[in-house]
Amino acid sequence: MKEIIDHLKKRFPVYEIGEGPNGVILMSVEAAKLVPMLTSLKTNHGYGILVILSAVDWLEDCKFQLTYIINNPDEKRDLGIRVFIKREDAEMESIHSLWEHAATFQREIKEMFGINFPGSPRVDEPFLLEGWDNLPPMRRDFDTKQYSEDTYFPRPGRETNDPAEYMKQKLYPDE
Amino acid sequence: MSDKQQNQEDKFLAPENRKHTVIGPEGEEIHVDPLNDYFCQDLPKVEAPYKGILEKFLNWARAESLWVLAFGTGCGSIELPPLFSPRFDAYRFGVAMRPTPRQSGVLIISGYLSVKTLKRVIRSYEQMQNPKYVIALGSCTINGGMYWDSYNTINRLDQYLPVDIYIAGYMPRPESILSGFNKLKERIKNGDAEGANDYAEKLDWYKANQKKIIKDWNMPSYNW
């Protein structure tokens, strides 16, 4: 494992190398160098499986994080590669030429986060939301509770309790 | 329907449903308007119940043979297969599963409904023949359940379809579904289960609610 990290360090601008849960090695790389790096890992180092491609919205930092987790079936090892892209007009290079099923992940991310992947097959077609005309719902500045109240006729009479106070009242009513 | 609304609906229409021209075998041009040619445009009518003992007899007959459309929308649909197994045996109550909407009289909404599923549910419900009944399972259909603040699931089913029986629980066990069927039978025998007539009467209100959330309405206004 160490030799791959050393090799990658020499060739690509990787930083923030660390270990995640279940022994997955996580590292960050600049967005422009991602596709060459994945190509190198796939062709030269046996990381032949794309496990998942997911996105995180860092609203305070004005950034999106994309996480590519790839797997080496011979060594039974996972490698997670993070990429940070800017939040305004977010756009990322598509990797559907490396793994065909990445197009489905990218289509979902386009719909849920509004990150565009130019050239990815069927990326503009609706995936789960048909006829959606609001902010992408997984963005953190989208208020899902407000949207639900405005749209879906909430039934009156629903109560919510603060768990701490409710249990205190129930268990120690005299205090 | 105004022109603007028509254009709005055309935008979402699938290519095969748009107006187009077909060349016939002898070279003649045939203009096809699928929404008008392939679907019946008549709106549903209220069917007044018969008087006296005839309606009682019909209601008894309807109540004793409930044919359920096998359409599961949420997690509650996993409670339906055991219902028809020997342990719970819903057949002894005259309840049977049917594969198509045209053959069935009861629609069970089994759990949460996303907007995408609601569209298919409405199509299925409108294709069913009168008299038809709706049973809603679980808290998700009553007030949204744990999806009450979700951006994509509806909160109250009775805003979109006339519901005859709500069965509470998360999810209801097959025993409570059987009890719900018995309650539905009582309602039918008393002549209270007039959901299809209610839908025909208040069609405008139901359609307005449905079109408020289904923004890409690319099907006929009423699907026979």
Interface residues (C-beta under 8 A of the other chain):
Chain A: L128 L129 E130 G131 W132 D133 P137 F142 T144 K145 Y147 S148 E149 T151 Y152 F153 P154 R155 R158
Chain B: F12 S114 V115 K116 K119 I142 N143 G144 W148 D149 S150 Y151 N152 T153 I154 N155 R156 Q159 N209 K212 I213 I214 K215 D216
